[in-house]
Amino acid sequence: MIRARWSGLLLMALGACAAAAPQDDPTRLAHARAQLRRGAYDSAATGFGELASSRDTTIAVVAQRNHVRALAERGRYDDAEAAARRYRGPSLLVPLGDVLRTRGRLAEAESVYTRAGNARTVDSLTAALRLGELRVERGDRAGATRI
């Protein structure tokens, strides 16, 4: 009877330890993405911010891009811009351009989109599209069609 009780307590303690064990980065990334899709931007931003310095560079880049996106979605444009500039890297150029465009800093956004297109980043086609949109909004249809 006492042995069964101790076994039960040991099993509960092991279960609690397993539940409290840190998750691996891919699991944490999936969790943060799910939070972003649900609209829990603050907790998603926290999760992405923690993963931004992951040892796995693929996870780090995805987390950095989504961190900037989550901050911008909450209207925290200063934080989003600061994060994009801090992380650097060519994969952050389009998200940085998006934040600058939202803030009305169109000349800077155009410059960033141009750099992203020239760097042949993963989303260079998105950069070209956004650059064309900026030029059309400015009334430069000829410049937009040359992209």
Accessible surface in RSA format (square Angstrom, percent):
REM  Atomic radii and reference values for relative SASA: ProtOr
REM  Chains: A
REM  Algorithm: Lee & Richards
REM  Probe-radius: 1.40
REM  Slices: 20
REM RES _ NUM      All-atoms   Total-Side   Main-Chain    Non-polar    All polar
REM                ABS   REL    ABS   REL    ABS   REL    ABS   REL    ABS   REL
RES MET A   1   203.34 105.3 154.42 102.2  48.93 116.5 126.65 107.7  76.69 101.6
RES ILE A   2   127.65  72.6 125.08  93.2   2.57   6.2 125.80  90.6   1.85   5.0
RES ARG A   3   201.90  84.8 195.49  99.7   6.40  15.2  72.75  99.4 129.15  78.3
RES ALA A   4    70.51  64.8  53.87  83.1  16.64  37.8  60.68  85.5   9.83  26.0
RES ARG A   5   171.65  72.1 160.36  81.7  11.29  26.9  55.51  75.9 116.15  70.4
RES TRP A   6   165.51  66.4 163.85  79.3   1.65   3.9 146.01  77.8  19.50  31.6
RES SER A   7    62.76  53.0  54.43  72.6   8.32  19.2  34.36  73.2  28.40  39.8
RES GLY A   8    32.31  39.8   0.00   N/A  32.31  39.8  31.00  85.1   1.31   2.9
RES LEU A   9    74.39  41.4  69.20  49.5   5.19  13.0  69.46  48.8   4.93  13.3
RES LEU A  10   111.97  62.4 107.57  77.0   4.40  11.1 111.39  78.2   0.58   1.6
RES LEU A  11   127.93  71.2 124.05  88.7   3.88   9.8 125.13  87.9   2.80   7.5
RES MET A  12   128.65  66.6 116.01  76.8  12.64  30.1  81.96  69.7  46.69  61.9
RES ALA A  13    52.86  48.6  44.32  68.4   8.54  19.4  52.10  73.4   0.76   2.0
RES LEU A  14   106.09  59.1 102.14  73.1   3.95   9.9 102.47  72.0   3.62   9.8
RES GLY A  15    40.88  50.4   0.00   N/A  40.88  50.4  34.64  95.1   6.24  14.0
RES ALA A  16    64.06  58.9  50.44  77.8  13.62  31.0  58.60  82.5   5.46  14.5
RES CYS A  17    86.80  65.7  76.27  85.1  10.53  24.7  27.42  69.5  59.38  64.0
RES ALA A  18    74.28  68.3  51.24  79.1  23.04  52.4  58.95  83.0  15.33  40.6
RES ALA A  19    88.85  81.7  49.60  76.5  39.24  89.3  61.23  86.2  27.61  73.1
RES ALA A  20    84.93  78.1  50.93  78.6  33.99  77.3  61.81  87.0  23.12  61.2
RES ALA A  21    52.98  48.7  38.17  58.9  14.81  33.7  43.49  61.2   9.50  25.2
RES PRO A  22   130.00  94.7  99.84  91.0  30.16 109.6 110.48  91.2  19.52 121.3
RES GLN A  23   102.18  57.1  85.09  62.2  17.09  40.7  30.99  66.0  71.20  54.0
RES ASP A  24    85.85  60.1  71.64  71.3  14.21  33.6  45.01 105.9  40.85  40.7
RES ASP A  25    38.10  26.7  35.09  34.9   3.01   7.1   7.35  17.3  30.75  30.7
RES PRO A  26    77.84  56.7  69.71  63.5   8.13  29.6  72.56  59.9   5.28  32.8
RES THR A  27    63.90  45.4  58.10  58.9   5.79  13.8  42.05  56.5  21.85  33.0
RES ARG A  28    70.74  29.7  67.02  34.2   3.73   8.9  19.40  26.5  51.34  31.1
RES LEU A  29    15.38   8.6  15.38  11.0   0.00   0.0  15.38  10.8   0.00   0.0
RES ALA A  30    57.71  53.1  50.88  78.5   6.83  15.5  54.41  76.6   3.30   8.7
RES HIS A  31    98.39  53.8  92.85  64.5   5.55  14.2  64.04  66.0  34.35  40.0
RES ALA A  32     1.14   1.1   1.06   1.6   0.08   0.2   1.14   1.6   0.00   0.0
RES ARG A  33    97.47  40.9  96.44  49.2   1.03   2.5  19.05  26.0  78.42  47.5
RES ALA A  34    29.73  27.3  28.39  43.8   1.33   3.0  29.06  40.9   0.67   1.8
RES GLN A  35    22.80  12.7  22.80  16.7   0.00   0.0   0.00   0.0  22.80  17.3
RES LEU A  36    10.92   6.1   6.45   4.6   4.47  11.2   6.45   4.5   4.47  12.0
RES ARG A  37   182.49  76.6 144.98  73.9  37.51  89.3  79.85 109.1 102.64  62.2
RES ARG A  38   164.52  69.1 126.08  64.3  38.45  91.5  73.71 100.7  90.81  55.0
RES GLY A  39    35.35  43.6   0.00   N/A  35.35  43.6  15.85  43.5  19.50  43.7
RES ALA A  40    35.57  32.7  24.14  37.2  11.43  26.0  35.17  49.5   0.39   1.0
RES TYR A  41    59.25  27.7  56.91  32.4   2.34   6.1  23.87  17.9  35.38  43.6
RES ASP A  42    71.17  49.9  67.26  66.9   3.91   9.2  34.62  81.5  36.54  36.4
RES SER A  43    49.15  41.5  38.27  51.1  10.88  25.1  40.45  86.1   8.70  12.2
RES ALA A  44     0.00   0.0   0.00   0.0   0.00   0.0   0.00   0.0   0.00   0.0
RES ALA A  45     4.38   4.0   4.10   6.3   0.28   0.6   4.34   6.1   0.05   0.1
RES THR A  46    82.64  58.8  72.76  73.8   9.88  23.6  55.23  74.2  27.41  41.4
RES GLY A  47    16.88  20.8   0.00   N/A  16.88  20.8  16.54  45.4   0.34   0.8
RES PHE A  48     0.00   0.0   0.00   0.0   0.00   0.0   0.00   0.0   0.00   0.0
RES GLY A  49    27.25  33.6   0.00   N/A  27.25  33.6  11.69  32.1  15.56  34.8
RES GLU A  50   104.47  60.0  81.58  61.7  22.89  54.5  39.49  76.4  64.98  53.1
RES LEU A  51     1.83   1.0   1.39   1.0   0.44   1.1   1.83   1.3   0.00   0.0
RES ALA A  52     7.87   7.2   3.77   5.8   4.10   9.3   3.94   5.5   3.93  10.4
RES SER A  53   100.53  85.0  70.31  93.8  30.22  69.6  52.75 112.3  47.78  66.9
RES SER A  54    19.13  16.2   0.57   0.8  18.56  42.8   9.49  20.2   9.64  13.5
RES ARG A  55   235.86  99.0 206.19 105.1  29.67  70.6  87.37 119.4 148.50  90.0
RES ASP A  56    68.35  47.9  58.02  57.7  10.34  24.4  26.62  62.7  41.73  41.6
RES THR A  57   103.54  73.6 100.60 102.0   2.94   7.0  73.24  98.4  30.30  45.8
RES THR A  58    94.62  67.3  88.26  89.5   6.36  15.2  62.96  84.6  31.66  47.9
RES ILE A  59    12.75   7.3  12.43   9.3   0.31   0.8  12.75   9.2   0.00   0.0
RES ALA A  60     9.54   8.8   9.54  14.7   0.00   0.0   9.54  13.4   0.00   0.0
RES VAL A  61    56.71  37.3  56.71  51.3   0.00   0.0  56.71  49.3   0.00   0.0
RES VAL A  62    34.69  22.8  33.77  30.6   0.92   2.2  34.69  30.1   0.00   0.0
RES ALA A  63     0.00   0.0   0.00   0.0   0.00   0.0   0.00   0.0   0.00   0.0
RES GLN A  64    26.97  15.1  26.97  19.7   0.00   0.0   0.00   0.0  26.97  20.5
RES ARG A  65    71.58  30.1  69.47  35.4   2.11   5.0  17.45  23.9  54.13  32.8
RES ASN A  66    22.27  15.4  21.91  21.2   0.37   0.9   0.37   0.9  21.91  21.2
RES HIS A  67    21.61  11.8  21.61  15.0   0.00   0.0  11.13  11.5  10.48  12.2
RES VAL A  68     0.99   0.6   0.99   0.9   0.00   0.0   0.99   0.9   0.00   0.0
RES ARG A  69   126.52  53.1 121.70  62.0   4.81  11.5  40.40  55.2  86.11  52.2
RES ALA A  70     0.00   0.0   0.00   0.0   0.00   0.0   0.00   0.0   0.00   0.0
RES LEU A  71     6.82   3.8   6.82   4.9   0.00   0.0   6.82   4.8   0.00   0.0
RES ALA A  72    22.65  20.8  18.44  28.5   4.22   9.6  18.44  26.0   4.22  11.2
RES GLU A  73    97.85  56.2  67.73  51.2  30.12  71.7   8.91  17.2  88.94  72.6
RES ARG A  74   125.00  52.5  98.23  50.1  26.78  63.8   7.77  10.6 117.23  71.0
RES GLY A  75    39.51  48.7   0.00   N/A  39.51  48.7  17.24  47.3  22.28  49.9
RES ARG A  76   103.85  43.6  96.37  49.1   7.47  17.8  41.90  57.3  61.94  37.5
RES TYR A  77    73.38  34.3  71.43  40.6   1.95   5.1  41.94  31.5  31.44  38.8
RES ASP A  78    95.15  66.7  87.07  86.7   8.08  19.1  34.33  80.8  60.82  60.7
RES ASP A  79    62.93  44.1  58.88  58.6   4.05   9.6  11.39  26.8  51.54  51.4
RES ALA A  80     0.00   0.0   0.00   0.0   0.00   0.0   0.00   0.0   0.00   0.0
RES GLU A  81    17.86  10.3  17.86  13.5   0.00   0.0   7.23  14.0  10.62   8.7
RES ALA A  82    52.14  47.9  42.41  65.5   9.73  22.1  49.27  69.4   2.87   7.6
RES ALA A  83     1.58   1.5   1.58   2.4   0.00   0.0   1.58   2.2   0.00   0.0
RES ALA A  84     2.43   2.2   0.00   0.0   2.43   5.5   0.00   0.0   2.43   6.4
RES ARG A  85   106.45  44.7  95.14  48.5  11.31  26.9  54.05  73.9  52.40  31.8
RES ARG A  86   150.41  63.2 123.20  62.8  27.20  64.8  77.78 106.3  72.63  44.0
RES TYR A  87    41.52  19.4  19.02  10.8  22.50  58.5  20.31  15.3  21.20  26.1
RES ARG A  88   181.67  76.3 172.88  88.1   8.79  20.9  59.76  81.7 121.91  73.9
RES GLY A  89    37.61  46.4   0.00   N/A  37.61  46.4  26.10  71.6  11.51  25.8
RES PRO A  90    82.77  60.3  79.31  72.3   3.47  12.6  81.88  67.6   0.89   5.6
RES SER A  91    17.96  15.2  17.13  22.9   0.83   1.9  14.13  30.1   3.83   5.4
RES LEU A  92     3.89   2.2   3.43   2.5   0.46   1.2   3.75   2.6   0.14   0.4
RES LEU A  93    20.42  11.4  20.42  14.6   0.00   0.0  20.42  14.3   0.00   0.0
RES VAL A  94     5.15   3.4   5.08   4.6   0.07   0.2   5.08   4.4   0.07   0.2
RES PRO A  95    15.63  11.4  12.17  11.1   3.46  12.6  15.14  12.5   0.49   3.1
RES LEU A  96     8.50   4.7   8.50   6.1   0.00   0.0   8.50   6.0   0.00   0.0
RES GLY A  97     0.00   0.0   0.00   N/A   0.00   0.0   0.00   0.0   0.00   0.0
RES ASP A  98    45.96  32.2  43.73  43.5   2.23   5.3  25.75  60.6  20.21  20.2
RES VAL A  99     3.61   2.4   2.29   2.1   1.32   3.2   3.59   3.1   0.02   0.1
RES LEU A 100     0.20   0.1   0.20   0.1   0.00   0.0   0.20   0.1   0.00   0.0
RES ARG A 101    51.17  21.5  43.35  22.1   7.82  18.6  16.74  22.9  34.43  20.9
RES THR A 102    84.84  60.3  51.78  52.5  33.06  78.8  35.54  47.7  49.31  74.5
RES ARG A 103    87.02  36.5  52.31  26.7  34.72  82.7  14.92  20.4  72.11  43.7
RES GLY A 104    51.83  63.9   0.00   N/A  51.83  63.9  27.22  74.7  24.61  55.1
RES ARG A 105    80.36  33.7  72.98  37.2   7.39  17.6  46.31  63.3  34.05  20.6
RES LEU A 106    86.18  48.0  82.52  59.0   3.66   9.2  82.83  58.2   3.35   9.0
RES ALA A 107    84.90  78.1  67.82 104.7  17.08  38.9  74.27 104.6  10.63  28.2
RES GLU A 108    71.56  41.1  67.37  51.0   4.19  10.0  39.73  76.9  31.82  26.0
RES ALA A 109     0.00   0.0   0.00   0.0   0.00   0.0   0.00   0.0   0.00   0.0
RES GLU A 110    30.60  17.6  30.60  23.1   0.00   0.0  10.53  20.4  20.07  16.4
RES SER A 111    57.57  48.7  48.82  65.2   8.76  20.2  31.74  67.6  25.83  36.2
RES VAL A 112     7.22   4.8   7.22   6.5   0.00   0.0   7.22   6.3   0.00   0.0
RES TYR A 113     0.89   0.4   0.00   0.0   0.89   2.3   0.00   0.0   0.89   1.1
RES THR A 114    49.78  35.4  47.57  48.2   2.20   5.2  45.48  61.1   4.30   6.5
RES ARG A 115   124.88  52.4 121.47  61.9   3.42   8.1  58.58  80.1  66.31  40.2
RES ALA A 116     0.07   0.1   0.07   0.1   0.00   0.0   0.07   0.1   0.00   0.0
RES GLY A 117    17.65  21.8   0.00   N/A  17.65  21.8  16.39  45.0   1.26   2.8
RES ASN A 118   117.35  80.9  88.98  86.0  28.37  68.3  29.73  71.5  87.62  84.7
RES ALA A 119    55.53  51.1  22.49  34.7  33.04  75.2  34.59  48.7  20.94  55.5
RES ARG A 120   194.00  81.5 171.15  87.2  22.85  54.4  61.06  83.5 132.94  80.6
RES THR A 121    14.95  10.6   1.14   1.2  13.82  32.9   9.31  12.5   5.65   8.5
RES VAL A 122   148.96  98.0 112.65 102.0  36.31  87.5 121.68 105.7  27.28  74.0
RES ASP A 123    17.14  12.0  13.08  13.0   4.06   9.6  16.33  38.4   0.81   0.8
RES SER A 124    19.13  16.2  16.61  22.2   2.51   5.8   2.51   5.3  16.62  23.3
RES LEU A 125   154.38  86.0 148.70 106.4   5.68  14.3 149.06 104.7   5.32  14.3
RES THR A 126    45.88  32.6  42.77  43.4   3.11   7.4  16.55  22.2  29.33  44.3
RES ALA A 127     0.05   0.0   0.00   0.0   0.05   0.1   0.05   0.1   0.00   0.0
RES ALA A 128    31.73  29.2  27.59  42.6   4.14   9.4  30.29  42.7   1.45   3.8
RES LEU A 129   109.31  60.9 100.90  72.2   8.41  21.2 108.16  76.0   1.15   3.1
RES ARG A 130    63.21  26.5  63.21  32.2   0.00   0.0   2.31   3.2  60.90  36.9
RES LEU A 131    14.60   8.1  14.60  10.4   0.00   0.0  14.60  10.3   0.00   0.0
RES GLY A 132    11.10  13.7   0.00   N/A  11.10  13.7  11.10  30.5   0.00   0.0
RES GLU A 133    62.95  36.1  57.57  43.6   5.38  12.8  28.24  54.6  34.71  28.3
RES LEU A 134     6.50   3.6   3.69   2.6   2.80   7.0   3.69   2.6   2.80   7.5
RES ARG A 135    47.63  20.0  47.63  24.3   0.00   0.0   2.08   2.8  45.55  27.6
RES VAL A 136    62.89  41.4  55.08  49.9   7.81  18.8  55.08  47.9   7.81  21.2
RES GLU A 137   115.26  66.2  76.53  57.9  38.74  92.2  48.36  93.5  66.90  54.6
RES ARG A 138   140.24  58.9 104.42  53.2  35.82  85.3  73.97 101.1  66.27  40.2
RES GLY A 139    58.21  71.8   0.00   N/A  58.21  71.8  31.05  85.2  27.17  60.8
RES ASP A 140    46.39  32.5  39.83  39.6   6.56  15.5  19.20  45.2  27.19  27.1
RES ARG A 141   165.44  69.5 163.08  83.1   2.36   5.6  60.67  82.9 104.77  63.5
RES ALA A 142    64.12  59.0  54.85  84.6   9.28  21.1  60.65  85.4   3.47   9.2
RES GLY A 143     0.11   0.1   0.00   N/A   0.11   0.1   0.11   0.3   0.00   0.0
RES ALA A 144    16.66  15.3   5.74   8.9  10.92  24.8   5.94   8.4  10.71  28.4
RES THR A 145   113.24  80.5  80.51  81.6  32.73  78.0  74.95 100.7  38.29  57.9
RES ARG A 146   181.60  76.2 145.67  74.3  35.93  85.5  74.90 102.4 106.70  64.7
RES ILE A 147    83.47  47.5  23.77  17.7  59.70 143.9  49.09  35.4  34.38  93.3
END  Absolute sums over single chains surface
CHAIN  1 A     9352.4       7653.9       1698.5       5358.0       3994.4
END  Absolute sums over all chains
TOTAL          9352.4       7653.9       1698.5       5358.0       3994.4
